[in-house]
Amino acid sequence: MAKPGVRATERYPIGLSVEVTHPRSARRIQIELQDLSSGGCCLLSGENFAIGDQLLLTIGDLEAWPGAVAWLARGCAGVSFHVPLDETLAEHCA
């Protein structure tokens, strides 16, 4: 995932709570998903994530989707998915 503001894929605004599993800390937390694309997402969170942290995101009843924290800024964490979501699915979730 590129730096904030540089987008490789279309981002869709979304405002829903998702479950994030943080394997390093073995925690499951509810976090607001700010936007979503096939390549990644932005999480609004006060969590103490670090760049490179591996996360599993569960959006609704979809399977958990793995990604890594690519950037941190102003209470947000940018996550780059290991395998892109189907573009149609990303658009549908929004």
LUMDRENKOL-548761 format. One record per atom (N, C-alpha, C): residue number from 1; atom name; x, y, z. Coordinates in steps of 0.001 Angstrom, whole numbers, plus 524288, in hexadecimal, padded with zeros to 5 digits. Example, Ala and Ser with C-alpha at 12.3 -4.5 7.8 and 13.67 -1.06 7.14 Angstrom:
2
<node k="1" a="N" x="83386" y="7E9C6" z="81E78"/>
<node k="1" a="CA" x="8300C" y="7EE6C" z="81E78"/>
<node k="1" a="C" x="83390" y="7F31C" z="81E78"/>
<node k="2" a="N" x="83232" y="7F736" z="81BA8"/>
<node k="2" a="CA" x="83566" y="7FBDC" z="81BE4"/>
<node k="2" a="C" x="83264" y="8001E" z="81EBE"/>
This chain:
94
<node k="1" a="N" x="80358" y="7FB61" z="80000"/>
<node k="1" a="CA" x="80000" y="80000" z="80000"/>
<node k="1" a="C" x="80378" y="804CB" z="80000"/>
<node k="2" a="N" x="801F3" y="808A9" z="7FD26"/>
<node k="2" a="CA" x="804E2" y="80D7B" z="7FCCA"/>
<node k="2" a="C" x="803EA" y="810EC" z="8018B"/>
<node k="3" a="N" x="80694" y="81551" z="801BB"/>
<node k="3" a="CA" x="805E8" y="8190D" z="805F5"/>
<node k="3" a="C" x="8005B" y="81B32" z="805F5"/>
<node k="4" a="N" x="7FE89" y="81D5F" z="80A78"/>
<node k="4" a="CA" x="7F95C" y="81FC4" z="80A8B"/>
<node k="4" a="C" x="7F8EF" y="823D8" z="80640"/>
<node k="5" a="N" x="7F48A" y="823F4" z="80399"/>
<node k="5" a="CA" x="7F3A9" y="827AA" z="7FF6C"/>
<node k="5" a="C" x="7F50B" y="82590" z="7FA0A"/>
<node k="6" a="N" x="7F82B" y="82171" z="7F9CA"/>
<node k="6" a="CA" x="7F9A9" y="81F1B" z="7F4CF"/>
<node k="6" a="C" x="7F6B5" y="819FE" z="7F450"/>
<node k="7" a="N" x="7F319" y="8199A" z="7F097"/>
<node k="7" a="CA" x="7EFAA" y="81519" z="7F037"/>
<node k="7" a="C" x="7F0B1" y="811E9" z="7EB56"/>
<node k="8" a="N" x="7F187" y="80CDB" z="7EC16"/>
<node k="8" a="CA" x="7F245" y="80956" z="7E7B2"/>
<node k="8" a="C" x="7ED07" y="80746" z="7E5B6"/>
<node k="9" a="N" x="7E916" y="80714" z="7E931"/>
<node k="9" a="CA" x="7E3EA" y="8051C" z="7E7BC"/>
<node k="9" a="C" x="7DFBB" y="808BF" z="7E9F1"/>
<node k="10" a="N" x="7DB08" y="80867" z="7E7C6"/>
<node k="10" a="CA" x="7D69E" y="80B9A" z="7E987"/>
<node k="10" a="C" x="7D562" y="80A75" z="7EF3D"/>
<node k="11" a="N" x="7D4E8" y="80E86" z="7F265"/>
<node k="11" a="CA" x="7D365" y="80DF9" z="7F7E1"/>
<node k="11" a="C" x="7CDB1" y="80F75" z="7F873"/>
<node k="12" a="N" x="7CADD" y="80C57" z="7FB89"/>
<node k="12" a="CA" x="7C558" y="80D56" z="7FC77"/>
<node k="12" a="C" x="7C49C" y="80EDB" z="80227"/>
<node k="13" a="N" x="7C227" y="8136B" z="80326"/>
<node k="13" a="CA" x="7C11D" y="814DF" z="80895"/>
<node k="13" a="C" x="7BD70" y="810F0" z="80B0F"/>
<node k="14" a="N" x="7BE8C" y="80FBB" z="80FD9"/>
<node k="14" a="CA" x="7BB60" y="80BDE" z="812A0"/>
<node k="14" a="C" x="7BBAE" y="80D51" z="8185E"/>
<node k="15" a="N" x="7B7C3" y="80C61" z="81B3D"/>
<node k="15" a="CA" x="7B7D3" y="80DBF" z="820CC"/>
<node k="15" a="C" x="7B55E" y="80976" z="823FC"/>
<node k="16" a="N" x="7B822" y="80532" z="82481"/>
<node k="16" a="CA" x="7B5F5" y="800FF" z="827A4"/>
<node k="16" a="C" x="7BA31" y="7FE9E" z="82B08"/>
<node k="17" a="N" x="7B874" y="7FC0E" z="82F08"/>
<node k="17" a="CA" x="7BC04" y="7F988" z="832AC"/>
<node k="17" a="C" x="7BD8F" y="7F42D" z="83093"/>
<node k="18" a="N" x="7C29E" y="7F30B" z="830BC"/>
<node k="18" a="CA" x="7C49B" y="7EDFA" z="82F11"/>
<node k="18" a="C" x="7C7AA" y="7EB8A" z="8338E"/>
<node k="19" a="N" x="7C7FB" y="7E668" z="83368"/>
<node k="19" a="CA" x="7CB24" y="7E3B2" z="83752"/>
<node k="19" a="C" x="7D0A7" y="7E31C" z="8352F"/>
<node k="20" a="N" x="7D46D" y="7E4AE" z="8384B"/>
<node k="20" a="CA" x="7D9E7" y="7E434" z="836CB"/>
<node k="20" a="C" x="7DC95" y="7E09F" z="83AB3"/>
<node k="21" a="N" x="7DEF5" y="7DC85" z="838A3"/>
<node k="21" a="CA" x="7E215" y="7D90B" z="83BDF"/>
<node k="21" a="C" x="7E7BC" y="7DAA9" z="83B2B"/>
<node k="22" a="N" x="7EA38" y="7DBB7" z="83F87"/>
<node k="22" a="CA" x="7EFA4" y="7DD7D" z="83F9D"/>
<node k="22" a="C" x="7F2E2" y="7D8F6" z="841C2"/>
<node k="23" a="N" x="7F4D0" y="7D584" z="83E43"/>
<node k="23" a="CA" x="7F778" y="7D0C0" z="84004"/>
<node k="23" a="C" x="7FC08" y="7D1AA" z="843B9"/>
<node k="24" a="N" x="7FEF8" y="7D5F2" z="8430D"/>
<node k="24" a="CA" x="80377" y="7D6ED" z="8467F"/>
<node k="24" a="C" x="801C1" y="7D764" z="84C32"/>
<node k="25" a="N" x="7FD3E" y="7D9D6" z="84D14"/>
<node k="25" a="CA" x="7FB5D" y="7DA73" z="8526A"/>
<node k="25" a="C" x="7F707" y="7D696" z="853BC"/>
<node k="26" a="N" x="7F56A" y="7D370" z="84FED"/>
<node k="26" a="CA" x="7F134" y="7CF96" z="850A5"/>
<node k="26" a="C" x="7EC19" y="7D22F" z="85251"/>
<node k="27" a="N" x="7EB29" y="7D6F9" z="85090"/>
<node k="27" a="CA" x="7E667" y="7D9D3" z="851EB"/>
<node k="27" a="C" x="7E2BC" y="7DA25" z="84D47"/>
<node k="28" a="N" x="7DDB0" y="7DA37" z="84E74"/>
<node k="28" a="CA" x="7D999" y="7DB53" z="84A9F"/>
<node k="28" a="C" x="7D6FA" y="7E05C" z="84C5C"/>
<node k="29" a="N" x="7D6DD" y="7E420" z="848DE"/>
<node k="29" a="CA" x="7D4BC" y="7E938" z="84A3E"/>
<node k="29" a="C" x="7D106" y="7EB15" z="845F3"/>
<node k="30" a="N" x="7CD58" y="7EE59" z="84775"/>
<node k="30" a="CA" x="7C9C2" y="7F0CD" z="843C5"/>
<node k="30" a="C" x="7CBFF" y="7F629" z="84265"/>
<node k="31" a="N" x="7CC7E" y="7F72F" z="83D51"/>
<node k="31" a="CA" x="7CECD" y="7FC0A" z="83B6D"/>
<node k="31" a="C" x="7CB6D" y="7FE12" z="836FA"/>
<node k="32" a="N" x="7CB24" y="80343" z="8367A"/>
<node k="32" a="CA" x="7C82C" y="8058B" z="83228"/>
<node k="32" a="C" x="7CB5F" y="80564" z="82D26"/>
<node k="33" a="N" x="7C8F2" y="80361" z="8291C"/>
<node k="33" a="CA" x="7CB3B" y="8033D" z="823E9"/>
<node k="33" a="C" x="7C9B1" y="80844" z="8212B"/>
<node k="34" a="N" x="7CD82" y="80B96" z="81FED"/>
<node k="34" a="CA" x="7CC5B" y="810A7" z="81D84"/>
<node k="34" a="C" x="7CB96" y="81031" z="817AD"/>
<node k="35" a="N" x="7CF05" y="80D48" z="81514"/>
<node k="35" a="CA" x="7CE4D" y="80C6D" z="80F83"/>
<node k="35" a="C" x="7D086" y="80723" z="80DFD"/>
<node k="36" a="N" x="7CF0A" y="8056A" z="8094A"/>
<node k="36" a="CA" x="7D063" y="8002A" z="80788"/>
<node k="36" a="C" x="7D16B" y="8003B" z="801B4"/>
<node k="37" a="N" x="7D558" y="7FD51" z="80010"/>
<node k="37" a="CA" x="7D662" y="7FC81" z="7FA83"/>
<node k="37" a="C" x="7D7CF" y="7F6CC" z="7F9D1"/>
<node k="38" a="N" x="7D890" y="7F53A" z="7F506"/>
<node k="38" a="CA" x="7DA1F" y="7EFCF" z="7F427"/>
<node k="38" a="C" x="7DF8D" y="7EECB" z="7F660"/>
<node k="39" a="N" x="7E2D1" y="7F2D7" z="7F6B8"/>
<node k="39" a="CA" x="7E82A" y="7F217" z="7F889"/>
<node k="39" a="C" x="7E916" y="7F2FC" z="7FE49"/>
<node k="40" a="N" x="7E557" y="7F57D" z="800FC"/>
<node k="40" a="CA" x="7E630" y="7F68B" z="80686"/>
<node k="40" a="C" x="7E1DA" y="7F9C7" z="808DA"/>
<node k="41" a="N" x="7E2EC" y="7FBE9" z="80D73"/>
<node k="41" a="CA" x="7DEFA" y="7FEFA" z="8102B"/>
<node k="41" a="C" x="7E193" y="802B4" z="813FA"/>
<node k="42" a="N" x="7DE69" y="80625" z="81619"/>
<node k="42" a="CA" x="7E02A" y="809BE" z="81A23"/>
<node k="42" a="C" x="7DCE1" y="808B9" z="81EFE"/>
<node k="43" a="N" x="7DF81" y="807C8" z="82357"/>
<node k="43" a="CA" x="7DCED" y="806E1" z="82853"/>
<node k="43" a="C" x="7DD85" y="80BAD" z="82BC4"/>
<node k="44" a="N" x="7D942" y="80D6C" z="82E2C"/>
<node k="44" a="CA" x="7D97F" y="81196" z="8320D"/>
<node k="44" a="C" x="7DA37" y="80F01" z="83750"/>
<node k="45" a="N" x="7DE9A" y="81015" z="839CD"/>
<node k="45" a="CA" x="7DFA6" y="80D3F" z="83E9B"/>
<node k="45" a="C" x="7E397" y="81007" z="84202"/>
<node k="46" a="N" x="7E2DE" y="80F7D" z="84704"/>
<node k="46" a="CA" x="7E6B8" y="81154" z="84AC3"/>
<node k="46" a="C" x="7EA53" y="80CE9" z="84C66"/>
<node k="47" a="N" x="7E9D7" y="8086F" z="849CB"/>
<node k="47" a="CA" x="7ED27" y="803EE" z="84B13"/>
<node k="47" a="C" x="7F2DC" y="80522" z="849F9"/>
<node k="48" a="N" x="7F633" y="80284" z="84CC5"/>
<node k="48" a="CA" x="7FBCE" y="80349" z="84C39"/>
<node k="48" a="C" x="7FE02" y="7FF93" z="8481A"/>
<node k="49" a="N" x="7FC6E" y="80056" z="84332"/>
<node k="49" a="CA" x="7FE72" y="7FD27" z="83EF3"/>
<node k="49" a="C" x="803E5" y="7FF09" z="83D79"/>
<node k="50" a="N" x="806D2" y="7FB9B" z="83B0A"/>
<node k="50" a="CA" x="80BEF" y="7FCFC" z="838E7"/>
<node k="50" a="C" x="80BF4" y="7FB97" z="83322"/>
<node k="51" a="N" x="80EF1" y="7FE7C" z="83015"/>
<node k="51" a="CA" x="80F67" y="7FD38" z="82A8D"/>
<node k="51" a="C" x="8118C" y="7F7AD" z="82A1C"/>
<node k="52" a="N" x="80EF8" y="7F4A3" z="826C9"/>
<node k="52" a="CA" x="8107B" y="7EF2E" z="8260E"/>
<node k="52" a="C" x="80D42" y="7EB55" z="8293D"/>
<node k="53" a="N" x="80A36" y="7ED4A" z="82D19"/>
<node k="53" a="CA" x="806DB" y="7E9BF" z="83022"/>
<node k="53" a="C" x="80344" y="7E6C1" z="82C79"/>
<node k="54" a="N" x="802D2" y="7E1BD" z="82D53"/>
<node k="54" a="CA" x="7FF5A" y="7DE63" z="82A49"/>
<node k="54" a="C" x="7FA01" y="7DE5F" z="82CE8"/>
<node k="55" a="N" x="7F5E4" y="7DF3C" z="829DA"/>
<node k="55" a="CA" x="7F090" y="7DF71" z="82BEB"/>
<node k="55" a="C" x="7ED05" y="7DBE9" z="828BB"/>
<node k="56" a="N" x="7E8D5" y="7DA2D" z="82B43"/>
<node k="56" a="CA" x="7E498" y="7D76D" z="82894"/>
<node k="56" a="C" x="7DFAE" y="7DAB5" z="82953"/>
<node k="57" a="N" x="7DD3D" y="7DC53" z="8250A"/>
<node k="57" a="CA" x="7D88A" y="7DF88" z="82549"/>
<node k="57" a="C" x="7D3D2" y="7DC46" z="823D1"/>
<node k="58" a="N" x="7CFBC" y="7DC98" z="826FD"/>
<node k="58" a="CA" x="7CAD7" y="7D9F3" z="825CA"/>
<node k="58" a="C" x="7C6B6" y="7DE20" z="824F7"/>
<node k="59" a="N" x="7C4CB" y="7DE6F" z="8202B"/>
<node k="59" a="CA" x="7C0DB" y="7E23D" z="81EAB"/>
<node k="59" a="C" x="7BBB1" y="7DF51" z="81E34"/>
<node k="60" a="N" x="7B822" y="7E068" z="821C1"/>
<node k="60" a="CA" x="7B31A" y="7DDB8" z="821B2"/>
<node k="60" a="C" x="7B3C9" y="7D7DC" z="8221D"/>
<node k="61" a="N" x="7B138" y="7D502" z="81E9A"/>
<node k="61" a="CA" x="7B188" y="7CF53" z="81ED4"/>
<node k="61" a="C" x="7B57B" y="7CD1F" z="81AE4"/>
<node k="62" a="N" x="7B8CF" y="7D086" z="818C0"/>
<node k="62" a="CA" x="7BCDF" y="7CEB7" z="81524"/>
<node k="62" a="C" x="7C136" y="7CBFD" z="81836"/>
<node k="63" a="N" x="7C441" y="7C8D1" z="8157F"/>
<node k="63" a="CA" x="7C8A9" y="7C63C" z="81811"/>
<node k="63" a="C" x="7CCAC" y="7CA55" z="819AF"/>
<node k="64" a="N" x="7CFD3" y="7C90C" z="81D9A"/>
<node k="64" a="CA" x="7D3EF" y="7CC96" z="81F60"/>
<node k="64" a="C" x="7D7D2" y="7CD7B" z="81AF3"/>
<node k="65" a="N" x="7D954" y="7D270" z="81A24"/>
<node k="65" a="CA" x="7DCBE" y="7D3DB" z="815CE"/>
<node k="65" a="C" x="7E1E1" y="7D5E0" z="817FA"/>
<node k="66" a="N" x="7E652" y="7D382" z="81685"/>
<node k="66" a="CA" x="7EB5B" y="7D515" z="818BB"/>
<node k="66" a="C" x="7EDB1" y="7D9DC" z="8160F"/>
<node k="67" a="N" x="7F04D" y="7DCF7" z="81937"/>
<node k="67" a="CA" x="7F306" y="7E189" z="81731"/>
<node k="67" a="C" x="7F739" y="7E33A" z="81AFD"/>
<node k="68" a="N" x="7FA14" y="7E740" z="81976"/>
<node k="68" a="CA" x="7FE3C" y="7E959" z="81CC0"/>
<node k="68" a="C" x="7FDAD" y="7EF42" z="81D1E"/>
<node k="69" a="N" x="7FEFB" y="7F168" z="8219C"/>
<node k="69" a="CA" x="7FEDE" y="7F70F" z="82250"/>
<node k="69" a="C" x="8032F" y="7F96D" z="81EF0"/>
<node k="70" a="N" x="8019D" y="7FCDF" z="81B53"/>
<node k="70" a="CA" x="80550" y="7FF38" z="817AE"/>
<node k="70" a="C" x="806D7" y="804C9" z="81939"/>
<node k="71" a="N" x="8034A" y="80787" z="81BD9"/>
<node k="71" a="CA" x="8046F" y="80CD6" z="81D95"/>
<node k="71" a="C" x="8010A" y="80E3F" z="82242"/>
<node k="72" a="N" x="802C4" y="8121C" z="8252D"/>
<node k="72" a="CA" x="7FFFB" y="8141F" z="829BD"/>
<node k="72" a="C" x="7FFEB" y="81A12" z="8296C"/>
<node k="73" a="N" x="7FB62" y="81C73" z="82A73"/>
<node k="73" a="CA" x="7FAF0" y="82227" z="82A5E"/>
<node k="73" a="C" x="7F5F4" y="823D9" z="82D1A"/>
<node k="74" a="N" x="7F65A" y="827AB" z="83082"/>
<node k="74" a="CA" x="7F1D5" y="82A36" z="832F5"/>
<node k="74" a="C" x="7ED96" y="82674" z="834D3"/>
<node k="75" a="N" x="7EEFA" y="82281" z="837D3"/>
<node k="75" a="CA" x="7EB21" y="81EE4" z="839E8"/>
<node k="75" a="C" x="7E915" y="81AF7" z="835F8"/>
<node k="76" a="N" x="7EB8E" y="81A9B" z="83180"/>
<node k="76" a="CA" x="7E9FF" y="816E6" z="82D73"/>
<node k="76" a="C" x="7EE67" y="8130D" z="82C5C"/>
<node k="77" a="N" x="7ECD6" y="80E78" z="82AAC"/>
<node k="77" a="CA" x="7F0A0" y="80A89" z="828F6"/>
<node k="77" a="C" x="7EF0E" y="808D0" z="8237F"/>
<node k="78" a="N" x="7F2A7" y="8092E" z="81FD4"/>
<node k="78" a="CA" x="7F1BF" y="80757" z="81A8A"/>
<node k="78" a="C" x="7F36A" y="801AC" z="81A2D"/>
<node k="79" a="N" x="7EFEC" y="7FE6B" z="8184B"/>
<node k="79" a="CA" x="7F0FD" y="7F8CB" z="817E5"/>
<node k="79" a="C" x="7F134" y="7F73D" z="8122B"/>
<node k="80" a="N" x="7F541" y="7F470" z="810C6"/>
<node k="80" a="CA" x="7F5DD" y="7F252" z="80B86"/>
<node k="80" a="C" x="7F488" y="7EC87" z="80BBB"/>
<node k="81" a="N" x="7F0B4" y="7EAE7" z="8089F"/>
<node k="81" a="CA" x="7EF28" y="7E565" z="8089E"/>
<node k="81" a="C" x="7F356" y="7E212" z="805F0"/>
<node k="82" a="N" x="7F43A" y="7DD68" z="80801"/>
<node k="82" a="CA" x="7F7FB" y="7D9D1" z="805A0"/>
<node k="82" a="C" x="7F60A" y="7D7F2" z="8004E"/>
<node k="83" a="N" x="7F101" y="7D6FC" z="7FFEF"/>
<node k="83" a="CA" x="7EE7F" y="7D56D" z="7FB08"/>
<node k="83" a="C" x="7EA00" y="7D942" z="7FA34"/>
<node k="84" a="N" x="7E9C5" y="7DBD4" z="7F5AB"/>
<node k="84" a="CA" x="7E5A6" y="7DFB1" z="7F4D4"/>
<node k="84" a="C" x="7E02E" y="7DD59" z="7F532"/>
<node k="85" a="N" x="7DC99" y="7E090" z="7F742"/>
<node k="85" a="CA" x="7D70C" y="7DF3B" z="7F719"/>
<node k="85" a="C" x="7D536" y="7DFD0" z="7F176"/>
<node k="86" a="N" x="7D138" y="7DD01" z="7F009"/>
<node k="86" a="CA" x="7CEB5" y="7DDCF" z="7EB02"/>
<node k="86" a="C" x="7CC90" y="7E35D" z="7EAF8"/>
<node k="87" a="N" x="7CD94" y="7E644" z="7E6DA"/>
<node k="87" a="CA" x="7CBDB" y="7EBB8" z="7E674"/>
<node k="87" a="C" x="7C5F7" y="7EC42" z="7E73F"/>
<node k="88" a="N" x="7C2F1" y="7E8A9" z="7E51D"/>
<node k="88" a="CA" x="7BD4A" y="7E8C3" z="7E5B3"/>
<node k="88" a="C" x="7BBC2" y="7E81B" z="7EB6C"/>
<node k="89" a="N" x="7BE81" y="7E4C0" z="7EE3C"/>
<node k="89" a="CA" x="7BD68" y="7E3EE" z="7F3CA"/>
<node k="89" a="C" x="7BEAB" y="7E8DC" z="7F6E7"/>
<node k="90" a="N" x="7C310" y="7EB5B" z="7F5C8"/>
<node k="90" a="CA" x="7C488" y="7F02B" z="7F884"/>
<node k="90" a="C" x="7C060" y="7F45C" z="7F7A6"/>
<node k="91" a="N" x="7BE98" y="7F4EA" z="7F2D1"/>
<node k="91" a="CA" x="7BA95" y="7F8C5" z="7F191"/>
<node k="91" a="C" x="7B574" y="7F769" z="7F440"/>
<node k="92" a="N" x="7B415" y="7F273" z="7F46A"/>
<node k="92" a="CA" x="7AF37" y="7F0AA" z="7F6ED"/>
<node k="92" a="C" x="7AF45" y="7F1D2" z="7FCCC"/>
<node k="93" a="N" x="7B3AE" y="7F0F4" z="7FF64"/>
<node k="93" a="CA" x="7B418" y="7F1EF" z="8050B"/>
<node k="93" a="C" x="7B31B" y="7F7A9" z="8064E"/>
<node k="94" a="N" x="7B49D" y="7FB12" z="802A9"/>
<node k="94" a="CA" x="7B3CF" y="800AF" z="8037E"/>
<node k="94" a="C" x="7AE28" y="8021D" z="802B1"/>
